[in-house]
Amino acid sequence: MPVERISAADALARLAEFDSVVDARSESEFALDRLPGALNWPSLNDAERALVGTEYKQVSPFAARKRGAALVARNIAAHIEREVMDRPRDWSPLVYCWRGGQRSGALALVLGQIGFRVHVLDGGYQAWRRALIADLDRLCGAFALHVVCGTTGSGKSRLLQRLAATGVQVLDLEALASHRGSVLGLVPGHPQPSQKRFESRLWDTLRAFDPARPVIVESESKKVGDLRVPERLVERMRAAPCIRLELPLAARVALLMQDYDHFVRDIETFCARLDALRMLRGAEVVKSWQADARAGRVEQVVHDLLVGHYDPVYLQSMRRNFAGFGQPALALGWDGSPAALDAAARRVAEHTRPAG
């Protein structure tokens, strides 16, 4: 069956029509970013690409093409034996590689010869990426946003999770970025995705939302860890009405002790992270926090971090950057209990429910 080439714009619009999305690039290219739900069937893996590239430079392009053809043919045969034997006749995949050339073309040709209706992404991942960034900018301006504000440890992330569980449209940037948004925000064992992967996750989340319904988002800065939030989204967040969440200081400390329990269990990693605050708070202050932590006074350190660092920085940033912070559209207080969080979530859902 003939292979059909489609543009990146068509692929964005028709992604749900394909039974599978197959990425023919190597495993490292796939890990950096890929289309939503893509399967990785490398035509050449990382080691093979390096081998062919070396032969191209040191021997000749012709020798490298022969080597590459043998490797690609072997890999495609393995993919078919492993992945294709149980596919029905009407299985219709979208196949792509880096530029939509030889790697995806070779795989698509064989699948098409079998009799499947195969589509190839014209221009490959590069074209997809350009189309996605343009559409992401559109999506960042397509929704009415409500921003949850509150000092560190007030439970903003927990409120977002509770709202999402009840069907409210929630954009959890920290979850998408695998980071809690502060110097201590990187969770051990959970590295942040690449910038491209973060933007793809963001696009994939936004495209599923209903533009007629509002979206709840936390009051993030321009970066979440090492990842940049799209400028259009930052602008919309800063102009959006604020929902202010407040929790007493002692309850905030208790909540943070739960959420950052990995630091309680690994004091030396906690102390190493505190070193990042030396320029802002001074070496002596940080050394005293580290000494208290090593002496088992972690709860006191969390209290002092809130009072001496996080609260002043957060309040200054919010007053400067978020137009609605001083006069929030909704002010919520809770005591740290699940029942109070449920009540707060209900009030947010009622407050943001579209009229009519």
N, C-alpha and C positions, 0 to 999 in steps of 0.2 A: 504494500500500500504506500502511496507517495507520502513523503514527509512534508508537513506544512510549517512554514516559518511564520512566527507572529512577532509583532513589535512588543517592546516593553510596556507601552501604554495599554495594549490589549491584554497582556499578561496580568497587569495589575487589576484590570477590570474583570477578567475572566478566571482568576486563580481558582475559585471554588469549582469550576467546571471540570478540572482535570482530576482523574482518579489518583494520580501520583505526580509528585514533582521530583525529578531525578537530577542531582547535581553530579556532573561528571568530572569535577575538579578534584584535586588531591585533598587529603584529610586536613592539612593545615589551612588551605584556602577555605574549606568548608567550616572549620572551627572559627575562623575570623568573622565570617558572616555568611548567610545563605537565605534563600527564599523561605517563607514560612512553611513548615512541615516537610521540608526537602529531605530526601533520602540521599546518602552519599554512596555513589557507585563510581569510584575513581577510574577513569580510563588509564591514568598513570598515577601511582602514588608518589609520595614525596621523594623516596629513594630512587624510584625509577625516573622521575623528572630530572633529578640531579645527574643520574647516569647518562641520560640522553643529552642533557645540556653540556656535559663534559665532553662527550663524543663529538657533539656539534662543533665545539671550539677546537678540540685537540686533533680530531681526525678529519671529518668533513661533514657538511650538512647532509649529503646523500647517505653516508654511513649512519648518521644519527636518525634519519627518517626510517631506514630499514630497521634499526634497533627499536625505535618507537613503535613502528607498525606491528612488530612481533609481540611486544609487551601489551599494546592496546588490544590486539586480537585475543591474547590469552586472558586478559582481564575481563573483556566483554563476555567471553565464553563462560568464565566463572560467575559473572553476575547473572547471566541467563540461567545457568544451572541452579544457582542458589535462590534467585529472586523471581524468576519469570515462569517457571514450569507450571505453577498453579494459577497463573493469571488467565482470566476468561478472554475470549476473542475480542470483546468490546472494550477491553482495558485501554484507556487513552491517557498516556503520560505527557507531561511537559518536561523536556530535557534541556539542560543548559550547561555551559562551561564558562570560562572567563570572558571570551569575546564572541561566543557563539560559533566557533570555527571547528577545528579538526576533532577535538576531544568529544564534544557533544554530537558533531556530525557523524562520526564513526559509530557511536552507540545508537543514534537515531536511525541510521541506515539499516543496521542489522535488525532492530526492533520493527522497523517498517517492512522489511523483507519477510519477517515472520508473519505479518498480517495485522499488526496493531496500528491504530491511528495515532501517530506520533506527531507532536508539535515541538519545534525547536525555538528557543528564545533568541530572536535575532539581536545580535550585539551582545548576547550573553549577560553575565552578572554585571558587567560595566554599564550596559544600557539600563538594566533593571535598577541599579543604584541611582543613576541620574533621575529616572522617572520616579523612584520612591522619594527622593529628597524633595522633588517638586511637589509631589502629592502630600508629603508630610507637612510642608509649609501651609498648604491649603487646609489640611485637617486641623492644624494647630489653631487656626482662626475660625473653625466651623462650629464651635460649641460654646454655650454659655457656661462659664466656669464659676465655681464657688470655692474659695481657698480656706482651708482649715489652718488657723494660726494658733500658736500656743508655745510657751517656753519649753525647753528641752525636758523630756520626761513627762509631759502633760498627757501623753497617750494619743497623740495624733495618728500614729500608724495603727494603733489598735482600733480607733474609731473608724478609720478607712476600711479596715478588714471587716468590721462589723457591718458597715454600710454595704460593702460589696456582697456580703453573705445574704443580705436582704434584697438584693436586686438593684440597688442604686448604682449608677454608673460612676465608677471610681478609677481615677488615674493614679496609680501608686508608683511614682517615679523611683522611690527608693528600692522597691521590689524589682523593678525593671533594670535598675542599675546595680543590683546586688550590693547595696551600701546603705548605711543608716545616716549618711549626710553630715558627718562630723569627723573630727580628727580621729576619734575612736570608732568610726563607723564601719570599717572594713571587718567583715566577719571571717574569722579563720576558717580556711578550707573552702571558702566561696569567693574566688577571685572575681573582680569585675569583668564584664564582657568588654569587647572592643567598642570603640565609639560607633563604628558601623553597626555592630550587632545591637547596641543599645537603641540606635535610631530605628533599626528594623523592628525591634520589639515594640517600640513606641508606636510606630506606624501600624503594626499588626493589631495593637490594642485599640487605637483610635478608630480604625476602619470598621471595627465591630460595633461601635457606639451608634446610638440613634441621635441625629442632630437636633431632634425636637425635644430631647430631654437634657437636663443639665449634667455637668460632670463635676465631681468633687475631687479636689487635688490638694496636696499639702503645700505649705508655703516654703518651697525650696529656693535655694539661691541659684545662680547661673550654672553651678556645677554640683553634681552629686558624686562625691569622691573625686575621681579623675575624669569624670565624664561630663561633657557640656550638654546642657539642656538647650534645645533649639531656641534661638532668639525670639522668634515669633511667639512661642509658647510662654517664654519668660515675660514678654510684654503683656500678654493677655492675663497671665496670673497676677501681675502687679496692679493691673487696673480692675481686677475682679472684686466683688464684695467678699468680705471676710467673715468667717465663722470662728469665733474665738473660744478656745477650749482651755479651761483653767482647772488645775489640780493643786491641792495644798503641797507645800514643799516636802514635808515628811513622806507623803504618799508618792511624790515624784521620785524621791530617793529610793523608796521601796520598789517602785516599778522598774527603775533603771538597774537595780541590783538583780532583778529577774531577767530583764532583757539582755544584760551584758554579763551573765553569769560565767561566760567563758573567760572573762578577765578575772573574776573572783577565783576561778580555778587555776589561772595561770598569771600569777602576779608579775613575773618578770616581763612577760609580753605587755602587760598593762603599763608597767613602768617605762618600757621602751617606747610605747606610743605617747606617753606623757612628755617625752623629750621634745616632741614637735611643738610644744607650747612654750619652750624656753624663750623664744624671741618675743612672744607676746606678754608673757607673765614674769619673765625673769628667771634666771637659773636657780636662785635661792628658793623661790616659791615652789618651783617644780621639784627641787630636791626634797623639800619638806613633804610634798604630796607623796613622793616615791618612798620616803622613809616611813610615813604613816601606813602606806599600803603594805610594805614589807613587814610592818609590825602588826598587821591584821586589822588595821583600822580603815578598811576599804569603804565602809559606809560613810565614815567621816570625810574621806577624800571625795566621794561622790557629792556629798553636801557642799563641800568647799568649792569643787569644780563648778557646780551650778551657781552658787552665790558669787564667786569671784571671777568666773570666766564666761560660762555659757549664757547666763541670763543677761548680763550687760551687753554682750556682743549681739545676742538675738534681738533684744528690744531696740537697740540702736539701728540695726539693719532693717527691722520691720518698719519702724517709724520713717526711715529714709526711703524705703523702696515700695511699700505696699500702701496704696492710697486709702484703702478702707480699714486699715488696722486701728486707727484711733477711734473710729466710730463703727464697730463691727455690726453687720446686719443681724447677727445672732450671737449672743453670749451664753456659753454653757459652762456650768460648773459640775464637777463630779467628784466622788470620794475614792475612786480606785476600785470599786466593787463591780462585778459583772452586771448587776442589776442597774447600777447607775450608768454604766456604759450603754446598756440597752436603751435606757431612757433617753440618753443624749443622742443616740443614733436615730431614734424615732423622731425626736424634735428636728434633727437635720433633714430627715426624709420629708417631714411635713413642710418645713420651711422652704425647701427647694423644689417641691412638687409643682410642675407646671400648672398654671391656671386652666380651669376647664377640664 
